[in-house]
Amino acid sequence: MSITWGNNVFDGPYKITEWDPPYRAGVYSIMYKKNPKTKPNTFSILYFGESGNLDDRGFFQSHHKYDCWIKYAETEDNLYIGIHLMPNSTEEERRRVESDLIDEYSPPCN
C-alpha cells in the first residue's frame, strides 16, 4: 500500500506501533484517522520529518513531537507512518522535500 503527499509516494501507512523502521534515509509522514469508523481509509497529516537513518530516529514515543501527535490522534493505536525512501540522498535534499511538504500541507505538529 502507498499514500501520496505532494509529488512523493510514501510506503504505508503503517500503524506506528507495528512499524519496523528501515536502516535507510528518507522523509516520513505521521498521520492519523480523523474518522476511523466512517472514513477508515482516509488519513490526515500531522507531521513531516526527515532522517539520514530512519532506524535511529528515536521513534516514536521519545520523538519531540509525540505529545502533539497524541493530542490529535488521541491514542497510539490511531497513529500511522508513511516512508518516502531517499537512499544516498543528502540532508539538504531531504530537507527540501520535507520543507516543500510542510509548505503545501501545513501539518499541525510541524
N, C-alpha and C positions, 0 to 999 in steps of 0.2 A: 504494500500500500504506500501511497505517497500523497503529499499535500504541496500545493504551490503557493508561495508567498512572493509577490513581485514576479520577477523573471526566473526565480530559483525554485527548483524542485527539491523538496525535503523528504527523506525517507521517514516513514512513520505516518501518523502519530503513534507513539508507543506510550503506554502507561509509564509514568516516570518511575513508579515503584518496581516495575518489572524490567526496566531498561538496562542493558549491559553495554556501557559505553565503549566504543572502539578506540584503539590507540591510533588516532588519526587527527589531522587538522580539519577544522570546519566551522561553520556557522550553525547555531542551534536556535530553535524556536520553542518557547514554553507556551503551552496552550491549555485551555480548559473548555468544558462544555457548559455553556450558559443554561441550556435547557436539555439536559440529558434524556429526559423522558419524552418530550415532544419533538426534539430535533437531535437524535442520538449521533448523527454523523456530521454535525456542524460544530466547528471549533472556533474559538475566539482567541486571538493572540494576546499574550500577557507580556512577553519579553523576548528580545533577540540578543544573542551574545555570540562571541567567537572565542576560539581556543586553538592553540597550536597542537594540543593533545587533549582531546575530549575526555580521555580516561583519567587525567589527573586534575580535573576542574574542581574537585571538592563537592561534587554533587551528592546529593541535591539538597539535603537538609542543612548543610553548612554554607550554602550559597548566600551571599549577602542580600539577595532579593527574595529569599524563601518566604519571609513573612508577608510580603506583598502578594506573592503568588497564592498563598493560602487565603489571604483576605478575599480574593476574587473567587478562587476555586472552592473554598470552604473546607475541603478535605484533600489529603494527598491522593486519594483514590480518584479524584477528578483532575489531576494534573497529568499533562501529556507533553511529550517532547518529540520534535522532529529534527532531523540532522541533514544538513547540506554539506556533504564531504568536499573538502578542498585540499586534496593531497598535494604536497610540495608547494603550497601557497605561502606567501609571506604574510606577516602580521598586517602589513599595510593593505594587502589585497582583501584579507578577511574583514578588516575594519571598514573598508569601503563598502563591501556588501552589507555588513551589519548596519552601517550608518544610513545607507540608502533605504533599507527596510524599515528602520526606525522612523526616518523622514516620511515614508509612504504610509505607514500604519499607525504611528504614534501609540505604541503599546503603553498601557498604564503603569507598568513596572520598570520602564527604562528611564 
